[in-house]
């Protein structure tokens, strides 16, 4: 079972406009985050996946941002921060970030996948995960923060998730 992250109704989500993100302010003790990859995003995917997997077992905490407790959108933001990239923290902003992957068979490691809370129903995006591995047409693994089991990997085609899937985003 999962608890929703920061949610939005698809009809209420603010529209995305270009070049409206404020410049990131880096904490004095940390290096500045890049708002886009230096080079191809594919060069970052291995680090994204490996970093995400280091969070495995972290307990779920609504609004959490660290290894003491984390929610789904916090996991995405924290992973990308650790690899040096700035991405939105809130799930509705994440759902509007990057480019939508048109076909499920085009999903790749490093893409973000989004879900609704009730299988087969339209509504609001309530959950996000990072694709870690594509093993075949019926096995797409993703890592996410489950409210009952903490950070873990699951299959997009599992009974629980396959009818809740809404869309995939390639962030860069």
C-alpha positions as CSV (number, residue, x, y, z in Angstrom):
1,X,0.0,0.0,0.0
2,X,1.2,3.5,-0.6
3,X,0.3,6.8,0.9
4,X,0.1,9.8,-1.4
5,X,2.8,12.3,-1.8
6,X,2.0,15.9,-2.5
7,X,-0.9,15.5,-4.9
8,X,-2.7,17.4,-7.6
9,X,-5.7,16.9,-9.6
10,X,-4.7,16.9,-13.3
11,X,-7.2,19.6,-14.1
12,X,-5.9,21.8,-11.3
13,X,-2.2,21.6,-12.0
14,X,-0.6,24.9,-13.0
15,X,0.6,24.9,-16.5
16,X,4.3,24.7,-17.2
17,X,6.0,27.7,-18.7
18,X,9.5,28.0,-19.9
19,X,12.3,29.7,-18.0
20,X,10.3,30.5,-14.9
21,X,12.2,28.5,-12.4
22,X,14.1,30.7,-10.0
23,X,17.9,30.2,-9.9
24,X,18.9,27.7,-7.3
25,X,20.6,29.0,-4.2
26,X,23.2,26.5,-3.0
27,X,23.9,26.1,0.7
28,X,27.3,27.4,1.7
29,X,28.6,23.9,2.4
30,X,27.4,22.3,-0.8
31,X,28.3,22.7,-4.4
32,X,25.8,24.4,-6.6
33,X,23.2,22.2,-8.4
34,X,23.0,22.2,-12.1
35,X,19.5,22.8,-13.6
36,X,20.4,20.7,-16.6
37,X,22.9,18.0,-17.1
38,X,26.4,18.7,-18.5
39,X,26.2,16.5,-21.5
40,X,23.6,13.9,-22.2
41,X,21.2,12.8,-19.4
42,X,22.0,9.2,-20.3
43,X,25.5,9.9,-18.7
44,X,23.7,10.5,-15.4
45,X,21.3,7.5,-15.4
46,X,23.7,5.0,-13.8
47,X,24.5,7.4,-11.0
48,X,20.8,8.1,-10.5
49,X,19.9,4.5,-10.3
50,X,22.8,3.6,-8.0
51,X,22.1,6.5,-5.7
52,X,18.4,5.7,-5.6
53,X,19.1,2.2,-4.6
54,X,21.2,3.4,-1.6
55,X,17.9,4.6,-0.1
56,X,16.4,1.1,-0.1
57,X,14.9,0.4,3.2
58,X,14.6,4.0,4.2
59,X,11.3,4.4,6.1
60,X,8.4,6.3,4.6
61,X,7.7,9.7,6.1
62,X,5.2,12.2,4.6
63,X,7.2,15.3,3.7
64,X,10.5,13.5,4.4
65,X,13.7,14.4,2.5
66,X,16.4,12.3,4.0
67,X,17.5,8.8,5.1
68,X,15.6,9.1,8.4
69,X,12.4,9.1,6.5
70,X,11.3,10.1,2.9
71,X,8.2,10.3,0.7
72,X,8.0,9.5,-3.0
73,X,8.7,13.0,-4.4
74,X,11.3,13.6,-1.7
75,X,13.1,10.5,-2.9
76,X,13.2,11.8,-6.5
77,X,14.4,15.2,-5.4
78,X,17.0,13.8,-2.9
79,X,18.5,11.4,-5.5
80,X,18.9,14.1,-8.1
81,X,20.4,16.5,-5.5
82,X,23.0,13.8,-4.7
83,X,24.0,13.4,-8.3
84,X,24.2,17.2,-8.7
85,X,21.0,18.0,-10.5
86,X,18.2,20.3,-9.4
87,X,14.7,18.9,-9.9
88,X,11.3,19.9,-8.4
89,X,10.5,18.6,-4.9
90,X,6.7,18.5,-5.2
91,X,5.1,15.6,-7.2
92,X,2.8,17.8,-9.4
93,X,5.9,19.8,-10.4
94,X,7.7,16.6,-11.1
95,X,4.8,15.4,-13.3
96,X,5.1,18.6,-15.4
97,X,9.0,18.5,-15.6
98,X,10.8,17.2,-18.6
99,X,9.2,15.4,-21.6
100,X,6.4,12.8,-21.5
101,X,7.3,9.4,-22.8
102,X,4.6,8.6,-25.4
103,X,4.6,4.8,-25.3
104,X,5.2,2.4,-22.4
105,X,7.7,0.4,-24.5
106,X,9.8,3.5,-24.8
107,X,10.3,3.8,-21.0
108,X,14.0,3.7,-20.0
109,X,16.0,3.6,-16.8
110,X,16.1,7.1,-15.3
111,X,12.5,8.0,-16.4
112,X,10.0,8.9,-13.7
113,X,6.6,7.1,-13.5
114,X,3.5,8.4,-12.0
115,X,0.4,6.8,-10.5
116,X,-3.2,7.5,-9.3
117,X,-4.4,6.1,-6.0
118,X,-7.3,3.9,-7.4
119,X,-6.8,1.3,-10.1
120,X,-8.5,2.1,-13.3
121,X,-9.8,5.5,-12.2
122,X,-8.9,9.0,-13.4
123,X,-8.0,11.5,-10.8
124,X,-4.9,13.0,-9.3
125,X,-1.3,11.8,-9.5
126,X,-0.4,10.6,-6.0
127,X,2.8,8.7,-6.4
128,X,6.1,8.8,-8.3
129,X,9.0,6.5,-8.8
130,X,12.3,6.3,-10.7
131,X,12.7,3.6,-13.3
132,X,15.8,1.5,-12.4
133,X,15.8,-1.2,-14.9
134,X,13.9,-2.4,-18.0
135,X,14.2,-6.2,-18.2
136,X,11.6,-6.9,-20.8
137,X,8.1,-5.9,-22.1
138,X,6.5,-7.1,-18.8
139,X,9.2,-6.1,-16.4
140,X,10.0,-2.5,-15.7
141,X,11.4,-2.0,-12.3
142,X,11.1,1.3,-10.4
143,X,12.2,2.5,-7.0
144,X,9.7,4.5,-4.8
145,X,8.8,5.2,-1.2
146,X,6.1,2.9,-0.2
147,X,4.1,4.0,2.9
148,X,4.0,0.4,4.3
149,X,7.5,-0.9,3.3
150,X,9.7,2.2,2.9
151,X,11.9,2.6,-0.2
152,X,11.8,-0.4,-2.4
153,X,11.8,-1.6,-6.0
154,X,8.6,-2.9,-7.7
155,X,7.5,-3.9,-11.1
156,X,5.3,-1.5,-13.2
157,X,3.4,-4.7,-14.3
158,X,2.7,-5.9,-10.8
159,X,-1.0,-6.5,-10.0
160,X,-1.0,-3.5,-7.7
161,X,0.7,-0.9,-10.0
162,X,-0.2,-1.9,-13.6
163,X,-3.8,-0.4,-13.5
164,X,-2.7,2.7,-11.5
165,X,0.0,3.9,-14.0
166,X,-0.7,7.4,-15.5
167,X,2.4,8.4,-17.4
168,X,6.2,8.5,-17.6
169,X,8.4,11.5,-17.8
170,X,12.0,11.7,-19.1
171,X,13.3,14.5,-16.9
172,X,16.1,15.8,-19.1
